[in-house]
Amino acid sequence: MKHGVLRRFATGVVATSLAVSLLLPVTNVVYAKGTDQTITPVVYELDQNSDYEYSLAENESKANPIGVLTVNGEKYSSVDSNGIPDFEVKKDYLDQTTDFNLSLSYLYDDSLLTAADDSWHLVSDGDKKVDYISIGEKVGKGALIVQTSKDRDVWVTAYTSTNIFETDTNGKTDFYQTTDVQLVEGCYYRVIVAYELSRKVSSSKILLWNKDEYESKKCVEVYEFHAYDSSANKINLSSNSKKYNLGSRVRTEKFDGYQGVAEMKKGDPHYGWDLGQFFVSGYTDTSLDKDGNVIFLKNTGDQVSLWFNLQQTLDQLNNNSALKIEADTAGYDQYFETPTTDFGYGALIIRKCNSENVKEKAQIYSDYLLASATPGADTKVQLFEEGDYEVALDYAIKHDKTVVFGASILPGESHYRIYFKFSVRNSNSMFFPRDLKTTSELSNNAIAPNGFYLDLAGSKYLHLSYVREVLAPGATSLTEDIRENKAAKDGDQFTKEGIYTITVTNESTGKETTKRIYVGNDEILKAYMVTGLSISEIRDRIANGSTIAEDGSIIDPVVIETTVEETKTETEATSIDESVAAEESNSDSTEVQEIVSDQDDTDVNTPDNIDTSGEADEESQDKDSSPAIPIAVGSIVVVSVAAIIGKNLKKKKDGEA
């Protein structure tokens, strides 16, 4: 029951995908990050005696496929001009840990494998051919084939699997993965699923034997899509592009394993002509390592890319119809220690040695000359980030030494190899100290109270070292107390207090960069970093009253300076005040005199009818005998003067206020 539900579900998914694809406009783009995306197939039903020759079929079938093909990976999907799905893969060449290639899965159930005899069910087929494709083994209960093409014209078989429905009853997950070489130039993919179905239509009995009648049909599901690396797709060669040729052909000394180098004699079929030329472009400059191998130096924005220019037609090398590229169906490379595999028409092998001096597994791209290269055209091979690379192209040439009546008599076969090494390095010696708390970039002589870490922005081959210095009590310089002097690496964190001097050296260019960062809250060290003054100068400034701000700048004490003009103004104001005071003083003196005079007048004036003849003597006697009158007069004067002085003081105070 569950198998039937699964099959109906798969059929529904395919039908829905087809309906949606027909409704979507060609320009519609959908981002499918890490999701499975189904491909709608074309289904063919053919005669039971056919060899699955779907390419000759006049009509498509209305039958549903028995499985669902999905493409998994991070991609943008749309529909290309041919009406098939087009997947844009955006690779991140700085991210060496993530695989950005696409993978294929074909999911199905075992309902047709276990179906009743009178229902359509899978049967084993003995054919070893699907359409024009020779698969080497019997189809059995279902064959799965993957083909690739650079132009949708010439197709190359990249993967085959037979008897799939019986051996993989739950489906085939991630059975094939795209490659960098394919995606760099863009590649068409075709997945073919071939199987035979049969069912009993009648039964009869002849004498003692039962005879069953069956009808059979051969079915083919054909899926197609296109995929490309959008980053590489933007890279083209211009007339002023730098090119650096690499590699040269050699005849291998040993036929098997493409080993050794044999002398290329005049009678050799490869004598005097080249199959093609590899070259590198997209770099800024070059240098040589200690072994004489070229190092390509790249700047930000550079895309170092390997190209191959195929200079021959594969079935008529050097314009000689007796020379052609031969498929090597059981090849291996002894140097790279590859397993025996189908090299096809030329095998491209690339191996990387990373910054930790670890040689990664060699990547083999079979059928390279047929599947990827185009005669007379510059074909991108791959894009490269920092690392050391080894590249080889192994290929076989068939040469017909003797032709009788158009047939080759005892044809010969020779093996050849193009091999070279190169390295890619970032040309700068830059690094980026970043604040531990904010992750923001710190400039030279910056202050990081919370500490910092080092960011090399993906550069793997820079050499880092640092010195940490602290201020010892009483010291006038930093060199007297070095606490650390050691190597560093990308991502290292620094939180201990001190001034760090970080130096980065690029051995490929001989250039270095130095930056200083302070970690801590010591005011003197902050000022030392910000102002550039010596420790002793900073301490002298502090002793003279200067202070240090939070950002490390020095704030000197405020000194009030009087200008000549201000002094003149103050002098004039003082003179005016003194004049006013003098006038008031004179005025007060006059008032006192008037008061005294008035008092005197009061004392000596008498009425006319009073006799004063005898009083003079009495007055004289009184003056001599009593101080009352002088004391009284003096008291009046003192009180008057005090009053005047108090009045003046009050005026002055009010004026100041």
Steps between C-alpha positions, in 0.01 A plus 500: 500500500774742601686439172199593294456820702866587448473445129185714474676768702804493270275517195314793651823687570614455141164607360487805726856598408414475132188713541686765697790508252260558215341793682822671601651756262849442365641794697369376834783419742452312823764454769509143630754484781590147598169362372404220265360617171324255273563474127210416272588219255397404153373139503521264203330159457671287238463159342622206705750409226659843489832604653337790689550716192310797635694743276319349201155508660248721326271557794527533874292287732232624733612249760626613839859435609552242770745718693585860585833664412611779734789746488629605840723794593511877540391649173283746316266332257337629185416369153745542214432568135468128430216472749693292751591587861805723534685499833731785598747383761681775692823351628704658777864431415613632839292238675707184470279299739169512315418304185302722265446236231158354429405140569240277332259252657247269337225390739248222445328212679491124433136485393586396142752251630243319712190552284277209406573304184194633320600864577779698349816395681875523453680224319870447442635605163816352347580795272837673548407804303263793557433687179852554359667479845696185576480437875718189518261306724144371472223747569347253742211651692575856407806697384595853607728710277638853538634690200658844477542743214649845455276585205201259523625346178784264589414293808751311714401220736616588851324240715316168461329264743300188417233284667419798721141414598600165638826598670387843629133446587477829694643716225845639422602801710782733394609258231672773297657837572590784265865608478679835508634450149148443366345799676777746411403494133138395557379150430190318376401188688285213374377221726357191327305232683426188290298192603271233360144436620287195437160361595305180439209551263368143459548138600434179302555131552647276237478140604676494835674835467375844600592772259492864608498789258683822596532840350811705563623853437825678551485838675743789508486805729717789381582791733700806394626815671780753473726627782782753518725682743384860496830624650708340227249587231591869533868437428606552143830551325563845357762594246721651773464214748822362641568140397762264633547173308557184700588140416631317196424161344711195572475138391469276803772243544256240627172443323309403814470765766628784279838470672838646417624698201617345174693673225275646232662365184430609145284201420275564797138576399505803734827637363501869406150606603303577821159389607432825680632754748418565865537854634409702808332839500337733753811571710683826576863389512724192519801382693689171531530266796828338610446216250440734208123442482290804421295674771201701380438804721144625529343814639148553627259443212740285298372161383795277419373257238649213302414477132560248225516569131434182299686535174398176328194317373476182702434264210754659265803604698754719323268487198575129467202268484720211614555671837222536755440520874418155634279430800691342787237294681735360764746776576682601816769751594785354701632838620165601650430140603153504350286187479441335166210681339355593166713796391300535182630751248765661717502518879570831673641453850535783753642469850533772762745523788356730766665744742553220751706309240230235468453357151130471432346219298563538128191598302458309173298648215454222246422567136633851540599550137160392376273628774654837586755622247405668173746495208641846429341659808637606838314289753496580870614204703467616858537796736765488771549654841817481709677166488754287314366312198605214276324444166530219247319415179536131410389396152546220248559534126405228255707492183427283199839396371364297213166539324389236249180557304398766748554276802770547762748214531663464841421852627728635768421692818729730698451682831591864558490742789504873566603577858582818694499662846409848616402689815254778578560757774342826611745777417421724794627466854190645658328385814211644698500531880137494619351599833390194697175662611388688188700306232566837334837553335763675713734751343869525573571631855143426603384430856305179567401480870323167440778342294519416130545213254682461168319464168707408194201524264560155357874531444659169598870557435583814699742473792392680817698592811435736787669667797307592816651777712388637835600805704708401802484721813730795452596406147526773241475275195320181397797303377615433850219258579411266209263229617435308175679465168359214293323384184127542443234367266169596346225531763730534802349708785690740725353616833802548731588860573781648300602659173509245216718548197378258229711438189379310195742385231420377149786270398388496136551876467735579789263771624385545858242701693520607865220628725485587871198447725465579870294277727416647842396820679829649623485875433870540429503217246187636334671838461816328381304328221296805397749786527825330404677671791749312712405370842724757672344788304151386592594480869652849490178636352297334774734642766435847358126460542393334173234227499434205266158460336319168451616479138867551601533862397679741740312799643731777628395727795323833417729807532325844502710754309427880507551693180635855473158630401335335801769653733442848353127466547540388861742793571257752357218352703711522818586867429133582451411329827773692685380836354145428604619403848703820529206715397278326748766544770525876430127526501484327834769725646301806394195359664694446823634854491153635442368299789779624728453858381132478565568366843741784574243756387245350728732521799614867465182682379282647782193730506554874502316557835731279697789645684813307438757723664537284801467178311828527321691456813278210597547347159870539530488344837280218365742428218779473735314293752262267291564290179127448435463724202808375307402141566149560375624669188750220441231239540284671243789514254589136550140390452468711188820367348400142581166554338661643188752213483221245543301673228798482262562138583137418427517682166817318406353167601183569302712598203697177514183302528 
